[in-house]
Amino acid sequence: MKIEGERDGFKNVLEDFKMSLQRDEGGLDLVELFRYLSAVCREAEKPIVLMIDEADSAANNQVFIDFLAQLRGYYIDRDETATFCLSF
């Protein structure tokens, strides 16, 4: 997935992400998802905004809770680990 130095890095990351979703019918685990989010943010020419809708209806979903916990962890460690930028 490392595409550094290529002119069309953003498009390549998105295509790789799409192919990975098609290949893995069960979906991606959170580690893989965050790798792709990091790659998209790294390759994008402009800042990326992540909007989450219906968060209140997903409050009982453990995968969603884990996703939010991981987002929070990356936000807290943003000074030590430049994964991607988040705003809350």
C-alpha positions as CSV (number, residue, x, y, z in Angstrom):
1,M,0.0,0.0,0.0
2,K,3.0,2.3,0.2
3,I,2.7,4.7,-2.7
4,E,5.2,7.5,-1.8
5,G,6.6,9.5,-4.6
6,E,3.9,8.6,-7.2
7,R,2.0,11.4,-8.8
8,D,-1.4,9.7,-8.5
9,G,-0.9,8.5,-5.0
10,F,-4.4,9.5,-3.8
11,K,-6.1,7.7,-6.6
12,N,-3.9,4.6,-6.1
13,V,-4.7,4.5,-2.4
14,L,-8.5,4.7,-3.1
15,E,-8.2,2.0,-5.8
16,D,-6.2,-0.2,-3.4
17,F,-8.8,0.3,-0.8
18,K,-11.7,-0.5,-3.2
19,M,-9.9,-3.7,-4.3
20,S,-9.3,-4.7,-0.7
21,L,-13.0,-4.3,0.1
22,Q,-13.9,-6.5,-2.9
23,R,-11.4,-9.1,-2.0
24,D,-12.3,-9.4,1.7
25,E,-16.1,-9.9,1.7
26,G,-16.1,-9.9,5.5
27,G,-14.8,-6.3,5.5
28,L,-11.6,-4.8,6.9
29,D,-10.6,-4.9,10.5
30,L,-10.0,-1.6,12.3
31,V,-6.2,-1.8,11.8
32,E,-6.6,-2.1,8.1
33,L,-9.2,0.6,7.9
34,F,-7.0,3.0,9.9
35,R,-4.0,2.2,7.6
36,Y,-6.2,3.2,4.6
37,L,-7.5,6.4,6.3
38,S,-3.9,7.3,7.1
39,A,-2.8,6.7,3.5
40,V,-5.7,8.8,2.2
41,C,-4.9,11.7,4.5
42,R,-1.2,11.5,3.6
43,E,-1.9,11.5,-0.1
44,A,-4.7,14.0,-0.3
45,E,-3.9,17.5,-1.5
46,K,-6.4,19.0,0.8
47,P,-7.5,18.2,4.4
48,I,-9.9,15.3,4.8
49,V,-13.0,15.7,6.9
50,L,-14.6,12.6,8.5
51,M,-18.2,13.1,9.3
52,I,-20.1,10.4,11.3
53,D,-23.9,10.5,11.1
54,E,-26.3,8.7,13.3
55,A,-23.7,8.1,16.0
56,D,-26.4,7.9,18.7
57,S,-28.1,5.0,16.9
58,A,-24.8,3.1,16.8
59,A,-24.0,3.5,20.5
60,N,-24.7,-0.2,21.3
61,N,-22.5,-1.4,18.4
62,Q,-19.2,-2.6,19.8
63,V,-17.4,-2.2,16.5
64,F,-18.4,1.4,16.3
65,I,-17.4,2.0,19.9
66,D,-14.0,0.4,19.1
67,F,-13.7,2.6,16.0
68,L,-14.4,5.8,18.1
69,A,-12.0,4.6,20.8
70,Q,-9.2,4.1,18.2
71,L,-9.9,7.6,16.7
72,R,-9.7,9.1,20.2
73,G,-6.4,7.2,20.8
74,Y,-4.9,8.6,17.6
75,Y,-6.1,12.1,18.5
76,I,-4.5,11.9,22.0
77,D,-1.2,10.6,20.5
78,R,-1.2,13.0,17.6
79,D,2.0,14.8,18.8
80,E,4.0,11.6,19.1
81,T,2.5,9.7,16.2
82,A,1.5,11.6,13.1
83,T,-1.0,9.1,11.8
84,F,-3.6,11.5,10.5
85,C,-5.2,14.8,11.6
86,L,-8.5,14.7,13.6
87,S,-10.7,17.5,14.9
88,F,-13.4,17.0,17.5
